[in-house]
Amino acid sequence: MQSLLTVVRALHFASLFALAGSLAFMALVAAPAFRRHPDAAGAEDFRRRLFRLAWLGLGLGVVSGLLWLLLEAKSMSGRPLADAFSGQLLGTVLNRTHFGHDWELRGALALPLVLVLLVAARRQAAVANAALWGALGLSAAEVATLAGAGHAAAGTGWAGSLQLVADGTHLLAAGAWVGGLAPLALLLAAARRNARSACGRAAYDATRRFSALGLIAVAAILATGLVNSLFLVGTVPALLGTDYGHWLMIKVALFAVMAILAAINRFWHLPQLAGKAAPAAALRRLQRNALVEVGLGGAVLLVLGALGTMPPALHSEPRWPLPYRLSLAAIEASPQLRIEALAALAVALLGLAALGYALVRPSQRMALLIAGGFIFLTVGWWPLQFMLVAAYPTSFARSPVPFAAASILRGARVYGENCVACHGAGGRGDGPLAKGLAVAPADLTAEHIFGHSDGDLFWWISRGIPTGPMPGFAASVSAQGRWDLINFIRARAGAAQPSALLPGVTAGPAPLAPDFAFERGGRQGTLREALATGPVLLVLYRLPGALARLRQLAGQEHRLAAAGLRLLAIPIDPAAAETDAAGPLPDFAASAEPDAAAAYALFTGGDHPGDCEFLIGGAGFLRARWRDAPPDEAALLTALGRLAALPMHARPAHVHAH
């Protein structure tokens, strides 16, 4: 099914490209060329050929568009293809999907396009010329609306509009270039039959014009392709580690070969046609390259058809294919390395400049190429040795399990069942089996935990560490259990850092606040939703002792809210809170899921927490903690001012030396 949909999509794109490309070639390239080099018979014969190509493109576009609609109806409904002919099912697809609306728009453009093409095919010059430009505009609209049938249609807001415009422009540029290659090959074939005629001279002028059009199209394709890639791929791991990224690289490689052939035509073969009589050999080579580009363009369209059936790389889980990845952590941690790396970069850029200079200095080209290449490769490689770190297939994997209280407690149970024996109850690598191991277990509360990605930790927990005694747990712990374990390890390590969770806001590293659900005043919410409006003071309280503090905060609530601070209080013991409350609690007191207070016990500094208050920044980091004495209003306002001055970034990575 997916292979058939790929072929049908590619055929639809190819047919509309042929339609628009033929008309664009006729209006922008061939007509001006034949006006400069009149050849009534040759021009009329070529015009008929192009109109046949345009009609063929329109016909195939209608047929392939109908097939595409049926296949999409089958895919969306999950029903057999025979059921796709149901009027009710087709009506649902057409009226309730982006694809259907886009399909209807192209269908609405097809009827006036047929009428205008019929007029454009007439021989009356003035009417036919006006109709030709009208047909070109309608065919360009047909191509541009293809953007609404792709991934760009899923965007929202200004970013979605930008992506849609970029994709439409990308398709228009590709249609003008790729769709014009077959007409160019036809014109070159006609010129070869009589190279000394006006048609031969017109072929030179037309090829020059098409080459200029191609340069503009290639520039537009590159610019808009970059925009689309940022939206659909976004990262190098997504490019190298997903099926979408792999197919996109194939598309880019095919496009690069087409661009190289176009450059050879423009700068090598085209100048040979500048004489009064076009050399047959040059015409043959130009025609051959144009036909090769047509074949490559067809391959690009097949890849484009396949890409439309895949989820974008940015929404797929990347699997890193290389044993190493680049990291600046080592260079950032060493001032000496930073200086040496900058010096090496400057010298490497000189080598690159020498390579560029070699292009404009033919007399010294070989020496410059050798010297520039040697400098760039040898000196440029030097800082890479400090940037290469080991990588694994899951190094760039994103955790599917949110950093939430429930996940942390599940991870604590996984840790107790599988990790305590070696890493110890406190995670410091001092478990009962640690002394008998040749390699000491890692201290899982140390800062180095934050130097590893979630994907690296997941790989080690799943497969083990070959250089040490740690086994893999993929067979005994589920994938979700391993992600829960990572959340627990990160939460406990964050709470254990000596410079974190102080009674005041500092610029040092801060642990991430676990999310949890709560209910307040009959309305449900989450901590993440509350943080969307600004910082939150989270109060963990135990009644009846905390009642005075809650009432004090209630008196300060309006002034703190005016300063941008929201209050949220949850009970340490939810069952006791229901019986020990003497009267109504403030409106910022909420009932939370039982896991919330238990998870935050990791951050209070004790297994049985007393009252504790946390200042959580809008980015979701625990920026301050008060355990012994709660802060007064002035202290909270001061902490808010310091919080506002901090950059919103995560904990800096720890650097390993191996």
Summary of the structure (lengths in Angstrom):
residues: 658
radius of gyration: 33.5
end to end distance: 49.9
largest distance: 105.5
contacts: 2151
relative contact order: 0.06
helix: 67%
strand: 7%
